[in-house]
Amino acid sequence: VQLVESGGGLVQAGGSLRLSCAFSGFSFDEYAIAWFRPAPGKGREGVAAISSTDGSTYSPYSMRARSTISNDPAKDIVYLRMNNLKPKEKAVYYCAARCITGMERITGLEEYQYDFWGQGTQVTVSS
């Protein structure tokens, strides 16, 4: 399994970015792809996730207003768009994947659930 993030960079506070996660090598048909970032004292916190089975998405309540996750099945890419970025959101953003069952709905977003990780892409937000 390979996950490769891109799209990070420098953005001014209040600006937007679209991150990309290109994935390959899955031996399972149904999976979830998610985005995480470090959280002080908490490891990594989830930003958003998407299911391959039906395209359903999940974000923690605090992220829903400013983040959108989407996928392009033809290209095996998942996108994360974040709006109105704040300086405290400067971080390395990681893409992660896990196998899911056909009927499973994504109802949470915990780092320990995910088995495969990319190397991350740096997002810097200037004030």
BELWOKA-V805618 format. One line per field, one symbol per residue. psi: psi as a letter, one per 40 degrees, with the letter a starting at -180 (. if undefined). burial: 1 if it has 9 or more other C-alpha atoms within 8 Angstrom, else 0. A space follows every 10 residues. Layout:
psi=???
burial=???
//
This chain:
psi=hhhhiieiah iiheaiihii hhiieheidh ihhihiiihh eebhiidiii iddeeiihii deeddeihii igddefhhih hhifiideeh ihhihiiiii idehiheigh deehdhiaei hhhhhi.
burial=0111111100 1110111111 1110000001 1111111100 0001111111 1100111111 0011001111 1000011111 1111111011 1111111100 0000010010 1001011111 1111110
//
